[in-house]
Amino acid sequence: MTLIKSISGIRGTIGGTPGDNLTPIDAVKFAAAYGIWLKEYSNKAKIKVVIGRDARLSGEMIQSLVVSTLVGLGIDIIDLDLSTTPTVEIAVPLEKAEGGIILTASHNPKQWNALKLLNEKGEFLDAAQGAKILEIAENEDFDFSEVDDLGEIIKNDSYIDIHIDEVLELALVDAETIRKAKFKVVVDGVNSTGGIAIPKLLDALGVQTVKLYCDPTGHFPHNPEPLKEHLGDISKRVVEEKADFGIVVDPDVDRLAFIDNKGEMFGEEYTLVACADYVLGKTKGDTVSNLSSSRALRDITEKHGGTYHAAAVGEVNVVTKMKACNAIIGGEGNGGIIYPESHYGRDSLVGTALFLMLMAEKGGTVAELRASYPSYFMSKKKIELTPDINVDGILKAMEAKYKQEKISTIDGVKIDFAENWVHLRKSNTEPIIRVYTEAKTQAAADGLADRIIGEIKEVIGS
């Protein structure tokens, strides 16, 4: 059982003892810390916070604890109840709220839940803001309101529909073009809120939808991370239904993956590549992804005459880089699409609409589309270390060893070779080094990872 406190919020497993797990006491403490920080940060006498949750089993319990805590601080609540991460993100500025909380552990299994914290723009907090909240929680520096000053709860269950309307109003989304293509799509909503939002969006776009695991019970039918090894059911169903493709989202609907018409994974890394291909074909500009994402985005960006920029891993880092270089689309290789014309957050609804527009205009099959993109393969491994080993020293040694190559040190060490790359990152929570590689064949990616791991072990031995 685990409790992880980070600058982006608090995440843990339900049950157990306070301080070691996400218990009711921990939920209250960190909700209070966020509320206290938000009151100081906004410097307003009266503030409101938007709250929504995915469908996981502990959601109602955590929601009631968080909402009641903030009400006790005199904060008004806009309660979206069952919602998605991107829906809460767009609701915050629309409601002119001072902040937002999404109650979701994203792709983690059912025993996990989390408080993901937003600012007044509906964007994730930066490092300094997150650190301040952790400090308030640690010191339990709370001052609750008296009875006449308690906050109010306003329920609003219309925001998924509002979110869909926002997607339909995007300049690069034309419902009639998609409707004329007469797509048939299978949707795996992993029995969470994607099972509500994605079919509603597809219906508005005139897409015939076959629902698979779209009942938001919170009983995830498989591991909810949208990886190939977890998606056998939808892969089979796409072929049985003779569907054009399949759509898979994680429980809070900020990660998007596709299954092609042959029942094969389109590849999470290529969700962003495809959406960027469509957007760049309509609007000239630059792109951003994190250092561990596929080189294919760089290739597609340069093909369209734009410039690709790399950011440190983490959505807030990608967003910061996108703003700095005025990128027109960006995201992460885990299927996260960030399209600033909508908002600065990973959004599977936006990604779905952009992908449908691409397919409607290009024609052909999803398998043919995937085959048209530069082909890269990734390997993701790790080296477990003892706590006494100097991880920073190891990374410095690897940087020195490959100093003749193109090196980035904004997030660990990334070494760009002519035909492939390796990204070495240390974990902030455990003594390991993550080793990500990409090459033009799976064997080459795995071989590069094994070679680098061997070299790191030599550094440790010396």
C-alpha positions as CSV (number, residue, x, y, z in Angstrom):
1,M,0.0,0.0,0.0
2,T,1.3,3.4,-1.0
3,L,0.9,7.1,-0.5
4,I,2.8,9.4,-2.9
5,K,3.0,13.1,-2.2
6,S,4.2,15.2,-5.1
7,I,4.0,18.7,-6.5
8,S,1.1,17.7,-8.8
9,G,-1.1,16.3,-5.9
10,I,-1.5,13.3,-3.7
11,R,-2.0,9.7,-4.9
12,G,-2.4,6.5,-3.0
13,T,-4.1,3.3,-2.3
14,I,-7.4,3.2,-0.4
15,G,-7.4,1.8,3.1
16,G,-4.7,1.2,5.7
17,T,-3.1,3.6,8.1
18,P,-2.9,7.5,7.7
19,G,0.3,8.7,6.3
20,D,1.0,5.4,4.5
21,N,-2.1,5.2,2.3
22,L,-4.8,7.5,0.9
23,T,-7.1,7.3,4.0
24,P,-10.0,9.7,4.8
25,I,-7.7,11.5,7.1
26,D,-5.1,12.1,4.3
27,A,-7.8,13.2,1.8
28,V,-9.1,15.8,4.3
29,K,-5.6,17.0,5.2
30,F,-4.5,17.6,1.6
31,A,-7.8,19.0,0.5
32,A,-7.5,21.5,3.4
33,A,-3.9,22.3,2.4
34,Y,-5.0,23.1,-1.1
35,G,-7.9,25.2,0.1
36,I,-5.7,27.2,2.4
37,W,-3.1,27.7,-0.3
38,L,-5.8,28.7,-2.8
39,K,-7.3,31.3,-0.5
40,E,-3.9,32.9,0.0
41,Y,-3.0,32.6,-3.7
42,S,-6.2,34.2,-5.0
43,N,-6.3,36.9,-2.3
44,K,-10.1,37.0,-2.6
45,A,-12.7,37.0,0.2
46,K,-14.8,34.4,-1.5
47,I,-13.7,31.7,-3.9
48,K,-15.0,28.7,-5.6
49,V,-13.5,25.4,-6.8
50,V,-14.7,23.0,-9.5
51,I,-14.6,19.3,-8.5
52,G,-15.2,16.2,-10.7
53,R,-14.3,12.5,-10.5
54,D,-13.8,9.4,-12.5
55,A,-15.9,6.4,-11.8
56,R,-13.6,4.4,-9.6
57,L,-15.1,2.7,-6.6
58,S,-13.6,5.0,-4.0
59,G,-14.7,8.1,-5.9
60,E,-17.9,9.0,-4.0
61,M,-16.2,8.6,-0.6
62,I,-13.2,10.8,-1.5
63,Q,-15.4,13.3,-3.2
64,S,-17.6,13.7,-0.1
65,L,-14.5,14.2,2.1
66,V,-12.9,16.7,-0.2
67,V,-16.1,18.7,-0.8
68,S,-17.0,18.9,2.9
69,T,-13.4,19.9,3.8
70,L,-13.5,22.8,1.3
71,V,-17.0,23.9,2.4
72,G,-15.6,24.0,5.9
73,L,-13.0,26.5,4.7
74,G,-15.7,28.7,3.4
75,I,-15.1,27.7,-0.3
76,D,-18.0,27.3,-2.7
77,I,-18.0,24.1,-4.8
78,I,-19.1,23.5,-8.4
79,D,-19.8,19.8,-8.2
80,L,-19.6,18.1,-11.6
81,D,-19.7,14.6,-10.0
82,L,-18.9,12.0,-12.7
83,S,-16.6,13.8,-15.2
84,T,-13.3,13.7,-17.0
85,T,-10.0,15.4,-16.3
86,P,-10.2,17.6,-19.4
87,T,-13.8,18.4,-18.7
88,V,-12.9,19.8,-15.2
89,E,-10.0,21.7,-16.8
90,I,-12.3,23.5,-19.2
91,A,-15.0,24.1,-16.5
92,V,-12.7,26.0,-14.2
93,P,-12.3,29.1,-16.5
94,L,-15.8,28.8,-17.8
95,E,-17.1,29.0,-14.2
96,K,-14.6,31.8,-13.4
97,A,-13.4,29.5,-10.5
98,E,-10.2,30.0,-8.6
99,G,-9.2,26.4,-8.9
100,G,-10.2,22.8,-9.5
101,I,-9.7,19.3,-8.2
102,I,-9.9,16.1,-10.3
103,L,-10.4,13.0,-8.1
104,T,-8.7,10.3,-10.2
105,A,-5.7,8.1,-10.2
106,S,-5.6,8.2,-14.0
107,H,-4.4,4.9,-15.4
108,N,-3.8,3.2,-12.0
109,P,-5.8,0.2,-10.9
110,K,-9.0,0.4,-8.9
111,Q,-7.4,0.4,-5.4
112,W,-5.8,3.8,-6.2
113,N,-7.2,7.3,-6.1
114,A,-5.8,10.8,-6.2
115,L,-6.3,14.5,-5.9
116,K,-5.1,16.3,-9.0
117,L,-4.9,20.0,-8.4
118,L,-5.6,22.9,-10.8
119,N,-5.1,26.7,-10.8
120,E,-7.6,29.3,-12.0
121,K,-6.7,28.6,-15.7
122,G,-7.7,24.9,-15.3
123,E,-4.0,23.9,-15.6
124,F,-1.8,21.9,-13.3
125,L,0.1,23.7,-10.6
126,D,3.8,24.5,-11.0
127,A,6.5,23.1,-8.7
128,A,6.6,26.0,-6.3
129,Q,2.9,26.0,-5.8
130,G,2.8,22.2,-5.2
131,A,5.6,22.4,-2.8
132,K,3.8,25.1,-0.8
133,I,0.7,22.9,-0.5
134,L,2.8,20.0,0.7
135,E,4.4,22.3,3.4
136,I,0.9,23.5,4.6
137,A,-0.2,19.8,4.8
138,E,2.9,18.8,6.7
139,N,2.5,21.6,9.2
140,E,-1.3,21.1,9.4
141,D,-1.6,24.9,9.3
142,F,-5.4,25.0,8.9
143,D,-8.0,27.6,9.9
144,F,-11.6,26.6,9.2
145,S,-14.5,29.0,8.8
146,E,-17.2,29.6,11.4
147,V,-20.8,28.4,10.8
148,D,-22.1,31.6,9.1
149,D,-19.2,31.6,6.6
150,L,-19.3,28.0,5.3
151,G,-19.2,27.4,1.6
152,E,-22.1,26.2,-0.6
153,I,-22.4,23.3,-3.0
154,I,-23.7,23.9,-6.5
155,K,-24.3,20.7,-8.6
156,N,-23.8,20.9,-12.3
157,D,-23.9,17.7,-14.3
158,S,-24.0,19.4,-17.8
159,Y,-20.3,19.9,-18.3
160,I,-19.6,16.8,-20.4
161,D,-22.2,18.1,-22.9
162,I,-20.6,21.6,-22.6
163,H,-17.2,20.0,-23.3
164,I,-18.5,18.3,-26.4
165,D,-20.0,21.5,-27.6
166,E,-16.6,23.2,-27.2
167,V,-15.0,20.4,-29.3
168,L,-17.6,20.8,-32.0
169,E,-17.0,24.6,-32.2
170,L,-13.2,24.1,-32.9
171,A,-12.3,25.6,-36.3
172,L,-10.6,22.4,-37.4
173,V,-13.5,20.2,-36.5
174,D,-16.4,19.9,-39.0
175,A,-19.2,17.5,-37.9
176,E,-20.7,17.2,-41.3
177,T,-17.4,16.1,-42.9
178,I,-17.1,13.3,-40.2
179,R,-20.8,12.4,-40.6
180,K,-20.4,11.9,-44.3
181,A,-17.6,9.4,-43.8
182,K,-20.0,7.0,-42.0
183,F,-17.5,5.6,-39.6
184,K,-18.1,2.6,-37.3
185,V,-16.1,2.7,-34.1
186,V,-15.7,0.4,-31.1
187,V,-15.2,2.2,-27.8
188,D,-13.6,0.8,-24.7
189,G,-14.4,3.1,-21.8
190,V,-12.9,0.8,-19.1
191,N,-16.2,1.2,-17.1
192,S,-15.3,4.8,-16.2
193,T,-16.4,8.2,-17.4
194,G,-14.9,7.7,-20.9
195,G,-17.8,5.4,-21.4
196,I,-20.1,8.4,-21.0
197,A,-18.1,11.1,-22.8
198,I,-16.7,9.4,-25.9
199,P,-19.9,7.8,-27.1
200,K,-21.7,11.1,-26.6
201,L,-19.1,12.9,-28.7
202,L,-19.3,10.2,-31.4
203,D,-23.1,10.4,-31.5
204,A,-22.8,14.2,-32.0
205,L,-20.4,13.6,-34.9
206,G,-22.7,11.0,-36.6
207,V,-20.4,8.0,-35.9
208,Q,-21.9,4.6,-35.4
209,T,-20.6,3.4,-32.0
210,V,-20.2,-0.1,-30.5
211,K,-19.9,0.2,-26.8
212,L,-17.5,-2.1,-24.8
213,Y,-17.1,-1.6,-21.1
214,C,-18.9,1.8,-21.2
215,D,-21.0,1.4,-18.0
216,P,-19.4,3.7,-15.4
217,T,-19.4,1.3,-12.5
218,G,-15.8,1.6,-11.6
219,H,-15.3,-2.1,-11.9
220,F,-12.4,-2.0,-14.4
221,P,-12.6,-5.1,-16.7
222,H,-8.9,-5.1,-17.3
223,N,-5.8,-3.1,-16.3
224,P,-6.9,0.5,-17.1
225,E,-3.6,1.6,-18.7
226,P,-4.2,1.6,-22.5
227,L,-1.4,-0.7,-23.4
228,K,-1.4,-3.5,-26.0
229,E,-1.3,-6.3,-23.4
230,H,-4.5,-5.0,-21.8
231,L,-6.6,-4.6,-24.9
232,G,-7.3,-8.0,-26.3
233,D,-11.0,-7.7,-26.0
234,I,-11.4,-4.5,-28.1
235,S,-8.9,-5.7,-30.7
236,K,-11.0,-8.8,-31.2
237,R,-14.2,-6.8,-31.2
238,V,-13.0,-4.3,-33.9
239,V,-12.4,-7.2,-36.3
240,E,-15.7,-9.0,-35.4
241,E,-17.7,-5.8,-36.0
242,K,-15.8,-4.9,-39.2
243,A,-15.3,-1.5,-37.5
244,D,-13.1,1.2,-39.0
245,F,-11.1,1.4,-35.8
246,G,-11.3,1.2,-32.0
247,I,-11.0,4.0,-29.4
248,V,-9.5,3.3,-25.9
249,V,-9.2,5.8,-23.1
250,D,-8.0,5.6,-19.5
251,P,-10.4,6.1,-16.5
252,D,-10.1,10.0,-16.5
253,V,-10.0,10.3,-20.3
254,D,-6.8,12.2,-20.8
255,R,-5.0,9.3,-22.6
256,L,-6.1,8.2,-26.0
257,A,-5.2,5.1,-28.0
258,F,-6.5,3.6,-31.2
259,I,-6.9,0.1,-32.5
260,D,-6.7,-0.2,-36.3
261,N,-9.2,-1.9,-38.6
262,K,-7.1,-5.1,-38.4
263,G,-7.3,-5.2,-34.6
264,E,-3.7,-4.1,-34.1
265,M,-2.5,-1.3,-31.9
266,F,-2.1,2.0,-33.7
267,G,0.4,2.8,-31.0
268,E,0.0,5.3,-28.2
269,E,3.0,7.2,-29.4
270,Y,1.3,7.7,-32.8
271,T,-1.9,9.2,-31.4
272,L,-0.1,12.6,-31.1
273,V,1.7,12.0,-34.4
274,A,-1.6,11.6,-36.3
275,C,-3.4,14.5,-34.6
276,A,-0.3,16.7,-35.2
277,D,-0.3,15.6,-38.9
278,Y,-3.8,16.9,-39.3
279,V,-3.4,20.1,-37.4
280,L,0.0,21.0,-39.1
281,G,-1.6,20.3,-42.5
282,K,-4.1,23.1,-41.8
283,T,-2.0,25.5,-39.6
284,K,1.7,26.2,-39.8
285,G,3.5,26.0,-36.5
286,D,5.6,24.2,-34.0
287,T,5.1,21.1,-31.8
288,V,6.2,19.9,-28.4
289,S,6.4,16.6,-26.7
290,N,8.5,15.3,-23.8
291,L,12.0,13.8,-24.1
292,S,10.7,10.2,-23.8
293,S,8.2,10.5,-26.7
294,S,8.7,9.2,-30.2
295,R,11.0,10.9,-32.8
296,A,8.2,10.4,-35.3
297,L,6.6,13.7,-34.1
298,R,9.8,15.6,-35.0
299,D,9.7,14.0,-38.4
300,I,6.1,14.9,-39.1
301,T,6.6,18.4,-37.8
302,E,9.6,19.0,-40.1
303,K,7.7,17.5,-43.0
304,H,5.1,20.3,-42.6
305,G,7.8,23.0,-42.2
306,G,7.6,23.4,-38.5
307,T,10.1,23.0,-35.6
308,Y,9.9,20.4,-33.0
309,H,10.8,21.2,-29.3
310,A,11.4,18.8,-26.5
311,A,10.3,19.3,-22.9
312,A,11.0,17.5,-19.6
313,V,8.7,14.7,-18.7
314,G,5.4,15.8,-17.1
315,E,2.4,17.5,-18.5
316,V,3.1,20.8,-16.7
317,N,6.6,20.9,-18.3
318,V,5.2,20.2,-21.8
319,V,2.6,23.0,-21.3
320,T,5.3,25.5,-20.1
321,K,7.4,24.7,-23.2
322,M,4.4,24.9,-25.5
323,K,3.6,28.4,-24.2
324,A,7.2,29.5,-24.5
325,C,7.5,28.5,-28.2
326,N,3.8,29.2,-29.1
327,A,3.4,25.6,-30.3
328,I,0.1,24.8,-32.0
329,I,-0.2,21.2,-30.8
330,G,1.8,19.1,-28.3
331,G,1.5,16.4,-25.7
332,E,3.0,13.2,-24.5
333,G,3.7,9.8,-26.1
334,N,1.3,8.1,-23.7
335,G,-1.6,9.2,-25.9
336,G,-2.0,12.7,-24.4
337,I,-3.1,15.4,-26.9
338,I,-2.7,19.1,-25.9
339,Y,-4.4,21.4,-28.4
340,P,-4.2,25.1,-27.2
341,E,-7.1,26.2,-29.4
342,S,-9.2,24.2,-26.9
343,H,-7.2,24.4,-23.6
344,Y,-3.7,23.5,-22.2
345,G,-4.5,20.0,-21.0
346,R,-4.4,16.5,-22.3
347,D,-7.8,15.8,-23.9
348,S,-9.1,12.6,-25.4
349,L,-12.3,14.2,-26.8
350,V,-10.3,16.8,-28.7
351,G,-7.9,14.1,-29.9
352,T,-10.7,11.9,-31.1
353,A,-12.3,14.7,-33.1
354,L,-9.0,15.6,-34.7
355,F,-8.3,12.0,-35.6
356,L,-11.7,11.6,-37.1
357,M,-11.2,14.7,-39.3
358,L,-7.8,13.3,-40.5
359,M,-9.4,10.0,-41.4
360,A,-12.4,11.6,-43.1
361,E,-10.2,13.8,-45.3
362,K,-7.5,11.3,-46.1
363,G,-9.7,8.3,-46.7
364,G,-8.2,4.8,-46.6
365,T,-7.9,2.6,-43.5
366,V,-6.4,3.3,-40.1
367,A,-3.8,0.5,-40.8
368,E,-2.8,2.3,-44.0
369,L,-2.5,5.6,-42.2
370,R,-0.2,4.0,-39.6
371,A,2.0,2.5,-42.3
372,S,2.4,5.9,-43.9
373,Y,4.2,7.3,-40.8
374,P,7.9,6.9,-39.9
375,S,8.3,3.6,-38.1
376,Y,10.0,3.6,-34.7
377,F,10.0,1.1,-31.9
378,M,10.5,1.8,-28.2
379,S,12.0,-0.1,-25.3
380,K,11.3,0.9,-21.7
381,K,13.5,-0.8,-19.0
382,K,14.9,0.1,-15.6
383,I,17.9,-0.6,-13.4
384,E,17.2,-1.2,-9.8
385,L,20.0,0.3,-7.5
386,T,20.9,0.2,-3.9
387,P,20.1,3.4,-2.0
388,D,23.8,4.2,-1.4
389,I,24.6,4.5,-5.1
390,N,25.0,8.0,-6.5
391,V,22.5,8.1,-9.3
392,D,23.5,11.7,-10.4
393,G,27.1,10.5,-10.6
394,I,26.1,7.7,-12.9
395,L,24.2,10.0,-15.2
396,K,27.2,12.4,-15.3
397,A,29.5,9.6,-16.3
398,M,27.2,8.5,-19.1
399,E,26.9,12.1,-20.3
400,A,30.8,12.3,-20.4
401,K,31.1,9.0,-22.2
402,Y,28.8,10.2,-25.0
403,K,29.9,13.9,-25.1
404,Q,30.5,13.7,-28.8
405,E,26.8,13.0,-29.4
406,K,23.8,15.3,-29.2
407,I,23.1,15.5,-25.4
408,S,20.1,17.0,-23.5
409,T,20.2,17.3,-19.7
410,I,17.0,19.1,-19.0
411,D,15.5,15.9,-17.6
412,G,18.1,13.3,-16.8
413,V,20.3,12.5,-19.8
414,K,19.1,12.0,-23.3
415,I,21.6,10.9,-26.0
416,D,20.5,11.4,-29.6
417,F,22.3,9.1,-32.1
418,A,21.8,9.3,-35.8
419,E,19.4,6.3,-36.0
420,N,18.2,6.1,-32.4
421,W,18.2,7.6,-28.9
422,V,18.4,6.7,-25.3
423,H,16.8,8.6,-22.4
424,L,18.1,8.0,-18.8
425,R,16.0,9.3,-15.9
426,K,16.2,8.8,-12.2
427,S,13.1,8.2,-10.2
428,N,12.2,10.7,-7.5
429,T,10.6,8.1,-5.3
430,E,12.8,5.0,-5.6
431,P,16.5,4.1,-6.3
432,I,16.1,3.2,-10.0
433,I,17.2,4.6,-13.4
434,R,14.6,4.4,-16.1
435,V,16.1,3.5,-19.5
436,Y,14.0,4.5,-22.5
437,T,15.3,3.8,-26.1
438,E,13.9,4.2,-29.6
439,A,15.1,2.7,-32.9
440,K,13.9,1.6,-36.3
441,T,13.3,-2.0,-35.2
442,Q,12.3,-3.5,-31.9
443,A,15.4,-5.6,-31.8
444,A,17.6,-2.5,-32.2
445,A,15.7,-0.6,-29.4
446,D,16.0,-3.6,-27.0
447,G,19.6,-4.0,-28.0
448,L,20.5,-0.4,-27.3
449,A,18.7,-0.5,-24.0
450,D,20.7,-3.7,-23.0
451,R,23.9,-2.1,-24.1
452,I,23.4,1.1,-22.1
453,I,22.3,-0.9,-19.0
454,G,25.6,-2.9,-19.3
455,E,27.6,0.3,-19.5
456,I,25.8,1.7,-16.5
457,K,26.6,-1.4,-14.5
458,E,30.3,-1.0,-15.5
459,V,30.2,2.5,-14.2
460,I,28.7,1.2,-10.9
461,G,31.3,-1.5,-10.7
462,S,34.2,0.9,-11.2
